[in-house]
């Protein structure tokens, strides 16, 4: 577990200046997130429009943000490029109690605002039909596909007054709304399901969660039979398939059977054998894979601070160059299909972050925008990673934040402990 330890100077009259207000600190970011299109021509971003967080698109040459959506009763909280022209977004609510939140629907729209379509309903406020609904069917994105297709892979979730279950797996055309079942003939079903789908849109691995058990299946291709790989307790340390390997013969799995932290391991389904360790970290579980046109190229992680490990040496070189240019920040990379342009999202413990654009041909790294320019890093307090032993000797990772002025001694202590025990802890930022 990771605790966030915050030491605050509470004595009256000791502060040299008035602290910023909550409204000032936590107003919606000018650019909450940003993604580069596969062709490198556009940048999609989430930005305040019409009083809510909406989708805007910037031309990578002119840098002018153009609103694409105009929701005024809900926010866009997630976005993905489906192709160089089309985007998929999910609605939700920021800065709102969960009980009062609206949204949850999936919409697709072209980058110029044309051909918008609801792909999946969300909450009651976004249901396409009227009247009382006792059963809702919602789609959750599983993955996008390489190339310039309008299709995505999505998992259906069936929610009702009595709970919820996993539904079918679909290939969804975001332009027409047409759904093609991919789950027909699946080997098992249960309360929950997760899938690994290859670059051709073929389901290759499946996990079923049912009555405290986890069952894992695999098939070598669209016409191959499913085989059961594992059947284990949901509470015991196990493993989970994440992707098909680049040679299409094995799986990349997150394996925690015999180690404290989950590592990325190559798994040979034909032999039911765990092979080479592809990546491991002594502090954190690994599992957040990154892909390039469907090919696994690296993994992101949050240890004492964020980092990345790249299987692709060209991306590793780019990361080293960016980190050398921006040494005080965690630098997250995304790139155009030809890698001529790399979008860098840089953040730190005292900065909400900025976005930069790297031209890999010229080597020029150019600042684009700040996420929240009203935040002054020099006025913010640092997050210092610390580790301390629990009563049983277990080492607990934490962050210590002290007032930016003063001696830092004899201060009142506030301890913020995250949920758990399997929930991720706080992150440096």
NORPE-V370701 format. One record per residue. RES is the residue in three letters. BURIAL is # if it has 24 or more other C-alpha atoms within 12 Angstrom, else .. D_CENTER is the distance of its C-alpha to the mean C-alpha in whole Angstrom. Layout:
# NORPE-V370701
{{RES;BURIAL;D_CENTER} {RES;BURIAL;D_CENTER}}
This chain:
# NORPE-V370701
{{UNK;#;21} {UNK;#;20} {UNK;#;22} {UNK;#;22} {UNK;#;25} {UNK;#;26} {UNK;#;30} {UNK;#;31} {UNK;#;35} {UNK;.;36} {UNK;.;40} {UNK;.;41} {UNK;.;42} {UNK;.;41} {UNK;.;38} {UNK;.;39} {UNK;.;37} {UNK;.;36} {UNK;.;32} {UNK;.;30} {UNK;.;29} {UNK;.;26} {UNK;.;26} {UNK;.;26} {UNK;.;23} {UNK;.;21} {UNK;#;22} {UNK;#;19} {UNK;#;18} {UNK;#;20} {UNK;#;17} {UNK;#;13} {UNK;#;11} {UNK;#;13} {UNK;#;12} {UNK;#;15} {UNK;#;17} {UNK;#;18} {UNK;#;22} {UNK;#;21} {UNK;#;23} {UNK;#;21} {UNK;#;18} {UNK;#;16} {UNK;#;15} {UNK;#;15} {UNK;#;18} {UNK;#;21} {UNK;#;23} {UNK;.;26} {UNK;.;25} {UNK;#;21} {UNK;#;18} {UNK;#;18} {UNK;#;17} {UNK;#;19} {UNK;#;20} {UNK;#;22} {UNK;#;24} {UNK;#;23} {UNK;.;27} {UNK;.;28} {UNK;.;25} {UNK;.;26} {UNK;#;23} {UNK;#;25} {UNK;#;23} {UNK;#;22} {UNK;#;22} {UNK;#;24} {UNK;#;23} {UNK;.;25} {UNK;.;24} {UNK;#;20} {UNK;#;17} {UNK;#;15} {UNK;#;11} {UNK;#;9} {UNK;#;10} {UNK;#;11} {UNK;#;14} {UNK;#;16} {UNK;#;19} {UNK;#;20} {UNK;#;22} {UNK;#;20} {UNK;#;16} {UNK;#;15} {UNK;#;13} {UNK;#;13} {UNK;#;15} {UNK;#;15} {UNK;#;17} {UNK;#;16} {UNK;.;19} {UNK;.;20} {UNK;.;21} {UNK;.;19} {UNK;.;23} {UNK;.;23} {UNK;.;20} {UNK;#;20} {UNK;#;18} {UNK;#;16} {UNK;#;17} {UNK;#;16} {UNK;#;18} {UNK;#;19} {UNK;#;21} {UNK;#;22} {UNK;#;21} {UNK;#;25} {UNK;.;25} {UNK;.;27} {UNK;.;26} {UNK;#;24} {UNK;#;23} {UNK;#;22} {UNK;#;20} {UNK;#;20} {UNK;#;21} {UNK;#;20} {UNK;#;22} {UNK;#;25} {UNK;.;25} {UNK;#;24} {UNK;#;26} {UNK;.;28} {UNK;.;31} {UNK;.;33} {UNK;.;35} {UNK;.;34} {UNK;.;31} {UNK;.;31} {UNK;.;28} {UNK;#;25} {UNK;#;23} {UNK;#;19} {UNK;#;17} {UNK;#;13} {UNK;#;12} {UNK;#;12} {UNK;#;12} {UNK;#;14} {UNK;#;17} {UNK;#;19} {UNK;.;21} {UNK;.;22} {UNK;#;22} {UNK;#;21} {UNK;#;20} {UNK;#;17} {UNK;#;17} {UNK;#;16} {UNK;#;17} {UNK;#;19} {UNK;#;19} {UNK;#;23} {UNK;#;23} {UNK;.;27} {UNK;.;29} {UNK;.;29} {UNK;.;26} {UNK;.;23} {UNK;#;23} {UNK;#;21} {UNK;#;23} {UNK;#;23} {UNK;#;21} {UNK;#;21} {UNK;#;21} {UNK;#;21} {UNK;#;23} {UNK;#;21} {UNK;#;24} {UNK;.;27} {UNK;#;25} {UNK;.;26} {UNK;#;25} {UNK;.;26} {UNK;.;26} {UNK;#;24} {UNK;#;25} {UNK;.;28} {UNK;.;30} {UNK;#;27} {UNK;#;29} {UNK;#;28} {UNK;#;26} {UNK;#;25} {UNK;.;24} {UNK;#;20} {UNK;#;19} {UNK;#;16} {UNK;#;17} {UNK;#;16} {UNK;#;18} {UNK;#;19} {UNK;#;20} {UNK;#;23} {UNK;#;21} {UNK;#;23} {UNK;#;21} {UNK;#;22} {UNK;#;21} {UNK;#;21} {UNK;#;20} {UNK;#;22} {UNK;#;22} {UNK;.;25} {UNK;.;28} {UNK;.;26} {UNK;.;26} {UNK;#;24} {UNK;#;25} {UNK;#;24} {UNK;#;25} {UNK;#;25} {UNK;#;27} {UNK;#;28} {UNK;.;28} {UNK;.;28} {UNK;.;32} {UNK;.;32} {UNK;.;32} {UNK;#;29} {UNK;#;30} {UNK;#;29} {UNK;#;28} {UNK;#;27} {UNK;.;28} {UNK;.;27} {UNK;.;27} {UNK;.;24} {UNK;.;24} {UNK;.;25} {UNK;.;23} {UNK;#;22} {UNK;#;20} {UNK;#;18} {UNK;#;17} {UNK;#;14} {UNK;#;16} {UNK;#;19} {UNK;#;21} {UNK;.;22} {UNK;.;25} {UNK;#;25} {UNK;.;27} {UNK;#;24} {UNK;#;21} {UNK;#;18} {UNK;#;18} {UNK;#;17} {UNK;#;20} {UNK;#;21} {UNK;.;25} {UNK;.;27} {UNK;.;25} {UNK;.;23} {UNK;#;20} {UNK;#;18} {UNK;#;19} {UNK;#;18} {UNK;#;21} {UNK;#;23} {UNK;#;24} {UNK;#;27} {UNK;#;27} {UNK;.;31} {UNK;.;32} {UNK;.;30} {UNK;.;29} {UNK;#;27} {UNK;.;27} {UNK;.;26} {UNK;.;23} {UNK;#;21} {UNK;#;19} {UNK;#;20} {UNK;#;19} {UNK;.;22} {UNK;#;20} {UNK;#;16} {UNK;#;15} {UNK;#;13} {UNK;#;11} {UNK;#;8} {UNK;#;10} {UNK;#;10} {UNK;#;13} {UNK;#;15} {UNK;#;17} {UNK;#;16} {UNK;#;17} {UNK;#;15} {UNK;#;16} {UNK;#;14} {UNK;#;12} {UNK;#;10} {UNK;#;11} {UNK;#;12} {UNK;#;16} {UNK;#;18} {UNK;#;16} {UNK;#;13} {UNK;#;14} {UNK;#;14} {UNK;#;16} {UNK;#;17} {UNK;#;19} {UNK;.;20} {UNK;.;23} {UNK;.;23} {UNK;#;19} {UNK;.;20} {UNK;.;23} {UNK;#;21} {UNK;#;19} {UNK;.;22} {UNK;.;24} {UNK;#;21} {UNK;#;21} {UNK;.;25} {UNK;.;25} {UNK;#;23} {UNK;.;23} {UNK;.;23} {UNK;#;19} {UNK;#;16} {UNK;#;15} {UNK;#;12} {UNK;#;13} {UNK;#;13} {UNK;#;16} {UNK;#;19} {UNK;#;20} {UNK;.;23} {UNK;#;21} {UNK;#;24} {UNK;#;21} {UNK;#;18} {UNK;#;16} {UNK;#;16} {UNK;#;14} {UNK;#;16} {UNK;#;16} {UNK;#;18} {UNK;#;19} {UNK;#;22} {UNK;#;20} {UNK;#;17} {UNK;#;17} {UNK;#;18} {UNK;#;17} {UNK;#;20} {UNK;#;21} {UNK;#;22} {UNK;#;25} {UNK;#;25} {UNK;.;29} {UNK;.;30} {UNK;.;28} {UNK;.;28} {UNK;#;25} {UNK;#;25} {UNK;.;23} {UNK;#;22} {UNK;#;21} {UNK;#;20} {UNK;#;18} {UNK;#;20} {UNK;.;24} {UNK;.;25} {UNK;#;24} {UNK;.;26} {UNK;#;25} {UNK;.;29} {UNK;.;29} {UNK;.;26} {UNK;#;26} {UNK;#;25} {UNK;#;22} {UNK;#;24} {UNK;#;23} {UNK;.;26} {UNK;.;27} {UNK;.;29} {UNK;.;31} {UNK;.;31} {UNK;.;34} {UNK;.;34} {UNK;.;33} {UNK;.;29} {UNK;.;27} {UNK;.;25} {UNK;#;23} {UNK;#;22} {UNK;#;22} {UNK;#;26} {UNK;#;26} {UNK;#;30} {UNK;#;31} {UNK;#;31} {UNK;.;35} {UNK;.;38} {UNK;.;38} {UNK;.;36} {UNK;.;38} {UNK;.;39} {UNK;.;36} {UNK;.;35} {UNK;.;32} {UNK;.;29} {UNK;.;27} {UNK;.;23} {UNK;.;22} {UNK;.;19} {UNK;.;19} {UNK;.;20} {UNK;.;21} {UNK;.;18} {UNK;.;15} {UNK;.;13} {UNK;#;15} {UNK;#;15} {UNK;#;14} {UNK;#;16} {UNK;#;16}}
